[in-house]
Amino acid sequence: MRHLNRFLLVVFLTESTLLYVQTSQALFSDTAASSSNTFSASLEFPTPTLSIANHLVINEVYYDVDASHTLDDENSSEWVEIYNPTSSSVDLTSWTIEDNNGSDSLTGSLSAGSFLILIATDSASFQNIWSVPSGTNIFTVSGLIGGNFGLANDGDILTLKNNTVEIDKMSWEGNISGFLTGCAVSCPGVAEGHSLERNPNGYDTNDANDFDDTNPPTPGS
């Protein structure tokens, strides 16, 4: 009787060990099988696709000028960065940029993956106070950016057009008309000396949160 009990105990322990091993293998295996399907766990996951625009965008805006970057006055020291995230060069002959008070015509062309900095002063003065990557396109508008009053610190909108077709727009602070979402009461703004910049470059979902508060600003990059 004692031998029988010992034998049954050995059998029980053996079966328990086998069951534990099988269960552990099932838990840590990367493949599971059903009666008609096999499911495998992937070790690689696809990279999320970012919503990069397929057109020119207003990429960075410096509208609230600090003392260290002021030239003649605040309005003439503002600048706007246009970015071409596409794979083709774009002729700017018929393009304009405007705010609530006026518009400026653009000229030249913008090659694929390039930046265009719109300024209201001369290029040499601008590059004396800003570090701009070599080869960046810099264009001086006629008068102030967007019209006679420059860009309003407490809220304004910028619209980029090809002929009369609206291609891109954005706004900040008290103006909420530049985006489809992200501006319930007001749009995001920045502190003096900072800029609003798309992150990453060209990212466009028509939401105010496409833009980050950037300090220091990065014209041309």
C-alpha positions as CSV (number, residue, x, y, z in Angstrom):
1,M,0.0,0.0,0.0
2,R,2.8,2.3,0.9
3,H,4.5,1.6,-2.4
4,L,1.3,2.3,-4.3
5,N,0.9,5.7,-2.6
6,R,4.5,6.5,-3.4
7,F,3.9,5.5,-7.0
8,L,0.7,7.7,-7.3
9,L,2.6,10.6,-5.8
10,V,5.4,10.3,-8.4
11,V,2.8,10.1,-11.2
12,F,1.0,13.2,-9.8
13,L,4.3,15.2,-9.5
14,T,5.4,14.2,-13.0
15,E,2.1,15.3,-14.6
16,S,2.1,18.5,-12.7
17,T,5.6,19.3,-13.9
18,L,4.6,18.6,-17.5
19,L,1.5,20.7,-17.2
20,Y,3.6,23.6,-15.8
21,V,6.2,23.4,-18.6
22,Q,3.5,23.3,-21.3
23,T,1.7,26.3,-19.7
24,S,4.9,28.3,-19.5
25,Q,5.7,27.6,-23.1
26,A,2.3,28.7,-24.2
27,L,2.6,32.0,-22.2
28,F,6.0,32.8,-23.5
29,S,5.7,31.6,-27.1
30,D,5.3,34.1,-29.9
31,T,2.9,31.7,-31.7
32,A,-0.5,30.4,-30.7
33,A,-2.6,27.9,-32.7
34,S,-6.3,27.4,-32.9
35,S,-8.1,24.6,-34.7
36,S,-7.9,26.4,-38.0
37,N,-5.6,29.5,-37.6
38,T,-2.2,30.3,-36.4
39,F,-1.5,33.6,-34.8
40,S,2.0,35.0,-34.5
41,A,3.2,37.9,-32.4
42,S,5.2,40.5,-34.4
43,L,8.5,41.8,-33.2
44,E,8.3,44.8,-35.4
45,F,5.7,47.5,-35.5
46,P,5.0,50.0,-38.3
47,T,6.1,53.6,-37.9
48,P,3.1,55.9,-37.6
49,T,2.6,58.1,-40.7
50,L,3.0,61.8,-39.9
51,S,0.6,64.2,-41.6
52,I,3.1,66.1,-43.6
53,A,1.5,68.5,-46.0
54,N,1.6,68.0,-49.8
55,H,1.7,71.8,-50.4
56,L,3.6,74.9,-49.2
57,V,2.9,75.7,-45.6
58,I,3.4,78.7,-43.2
59,N,6.0,76.9,-41.1
60,E,7.2,79.4,-38.5
61,V,6.0,82.8,-37.4
62,Y,7.9,85.4,-35.3
63,Y,5.4,88.0,-34.4
64,D,6.2,89.1,-30.9
65,V,9.7,90.7,-31.1
66,D,12.0,91.0,-28.2
67,A,14.5,93.8,-27.7
68,S,17.6,91.8,-28.7
69,H,16.0,91.1,-32.2
70,T,14.6,94.6,-32.9
71,L,15.9,96.5,-35.8
72,D,14.3,99.8,-36.7
73,D,11.1,98.9,-34.8
74,E,9.1,95.8,-33.8
75,N,6.9,95.5,-36.9
76,S,9.9,95.7,-39.3
77,S,11.6,93.0,-37.3
78,E,8.9,90.3,-37.7
79,W,9.4,87.4,-40.0
80,V,7.5,84.4,-41.5
81,E,9.0,81.1,-42.7
82,I,7.5,79.3,-45.7
83,Y,8.4,75.6,-46.2
84,N,8.1,73.4,-49.2
85,P,7.7,69.8,-47.9
86,T,7.0,68.4,-51.4
87,S,9.3,66.7,-53.8
88,S,9.0,69.4,-56.5
89,S,10.0,73.0,-56.9
90,V,7.2,75.6,-56.7
91,D,7.0,78.7,-58.8
92,L,5.9,81.6,-56.5
93,T,5.0,84.1,-59.2
94,S,1.3,84.1,-58.4
95,W,1.5,83.6,-54.7
96,T,0.6,86.0,-51.9
97,I,0.7,86.0,-48.1
98,E,-1.8,88.2,-46.2
99,D,-3.1,89.0,-42.7
100,N,-6.2,90.9,-41.6
101,N,-4.9,94.2,-43.0
102,G,-3.2,93.5,-46.3
103,S,-1.1,91.2,-48.5
104,D,2.3,90.8,-50.1
105,S,3.2,89.2,-53.4
106,L,5.9,86.6,-53.6
107,T,8.4,86.0,-56.4
108,G,10.9,83.5,-57.5
109,S,10.7,79.8,-56.7
110,L,11.0,77.5,-53.7
111,S,12.8,74.2,-54.3
112,A,11.8,70.9,-52.7
113,G,12.5,70.7,-49.0
114,S,13.6,74.3,-48.8
115,F,12.6,77.3,-46.6
116,L,11.8,80.9,-47.6
117,I,12.1,83.6,-44.9
118,L,9.8,86.6,-45.5
119,I,11.2,89.7,-43.8
120,A,10.4,93.4,-43.6
121,T,14.0,94.7,-43.6
122,D,17.1,94.1,-45.7
123,S,18.7,90.7,-45.7
124,A,22.1,91.8,-44.3
125,S,20.5,93.5,-41.3
126,F,18.4,90.4,-40.7
127,Q,21.4,88.0,-40.8
128,N,23.3,90.2,-38.4
129,I,20.8,89.3,-35.6
130,W,19.7,85.8,-36.7
131,S,21.7,82.7,-37.5
132,V,20.4,81.5,-40.8
133,P,21.6,78.3,-42.6
134,S,23.6,78.9,-45.7
135,G,21.5,78.8,-48.9
136,T,18.2,79.7,-47.2
137,N,16.0,81.9,-49.4
138,I,15.3,85.3,-47.8
139,F,12.8,87.7,-49.4
140,T,12.1,91.3,-48.3
141,V,8.4,92.1,-48.7
142,S,7.1,95.5,-49.8
143,G,6.4,97.4,-46.6
144,L,5.5,95.3,-43.5
145,I,4.4,91.6,-43.5
146,G,0.7,91.4,-44.1
147,G,0.0,95.1,-44.5
148,N,0.5,98.5,-43.0
149,F,0.4,97.5,-39.4
150,G,2.5,94.3,-39.3
151,L,1.5,91.3,-37.3
152,A,-0.6,91.9,-34.2
153,N,0.8,90.4,-31.0
154,D,-2.6,89.8,-29.4
155,G,-4.1,87.9,-32.3
156,D,-3.8,87.8,-36.1
157,I,-4.2,85.4,-39.0
158,L,-1.8,84.6,-41.9
159,T,-3.1,83.1,-45.2
160,L,-1.0,81.8,-48.0
161,K,-2.6,81.9,-51.4
162,N,-1.9,80.8,-55.0
163,N,-3.8,83.3,-57.1
164,T,-7.0,83.4,-55.1
165,V,-6.9,79.8,-53.9
166,E,-6.2,79.4,-50.2
167,I,-3.3,76.9,-49.7
168,D,-2.6,77.3,-46.0
169,K,-3.5,79.5,-43.0
170,M,-2.8,79.8,-39.3
171,S,-3.6,82.2,-36.5
172,W,-2.7,82.9,-32.9
173,E,-4.0,84.2,-29.6
174,G,-7.2,86.2,-30.1
175,N,-7.8,85.2,-33.7
176,I,-9.3,81.7,-33.8
177,S,-10.1,81.5,-37.5
178,G,-6.8,80.0,-38.7
179,F,-7.5,76.3,-37.7
180,L,-10.4,73.8,-37.8
181,T,-9.6,72.7,-34.2
182,G,-7.4,73.6,-31.2
183,C,-8.8,77.1,-30.6
184,A,-11.8,76.8,-28.3
185,V,-11.6,80.2,-26.8
186,S,-8.3,81.5,-28.2
187,C,-5.4,80.0,-30.2
188,P,-2.0,79.2,-28.6
189,G,0.4,82.1,-28.5
190,V,4.0,82.6,-27.4
191,A,6.0,84.8,-25.0
192,E,7.9,87.8,-26.4
193,G,11.0,86.6,-28.4
194,H,9.6,83.1,-29.1
195,S,8.1,81.8,-32.3
196,L,5.3,79.5,-33.3
197,E,6.7,76.6,-35.4
198,R,5.3,73.5,-36.9
199,N,6.7,70.3,-35.3
200,P,8.0,68.6,-37.3
201,N,8.5,70.8,-40.3
202,G,5.5,70.6,-42.6
203,Y,3.2,68.9,-40.1
204,D,-0.3,69.9,-40.9
205,T,-3.6,68.6,-39.5
206,N,-5.4,72.0,-39.5
207,D,-5.1,72.0,-35.7
208,A,-3.5,74.8,-33.6
209,N,-1.4,72.1,-31.8
210,D,0.5,71.5,-35.1
211,F,2.6,74.5,-33.8
212,D,5.0,74.6,-30.8
213,D,6.3,77.5,-28.8
214,T,9.9,77.6,-30.0
215,N,12.7,79.4,-28.1
216,P,15.0,80.3,-29.6
217,P,13.3,80.7,-33.0
218,T,14.9,78.8,-35.9
219,P,14.5,80.7,-39.2
220,G,15.5,78.5,-42.1
221,S,15.6,75.1,-40.3
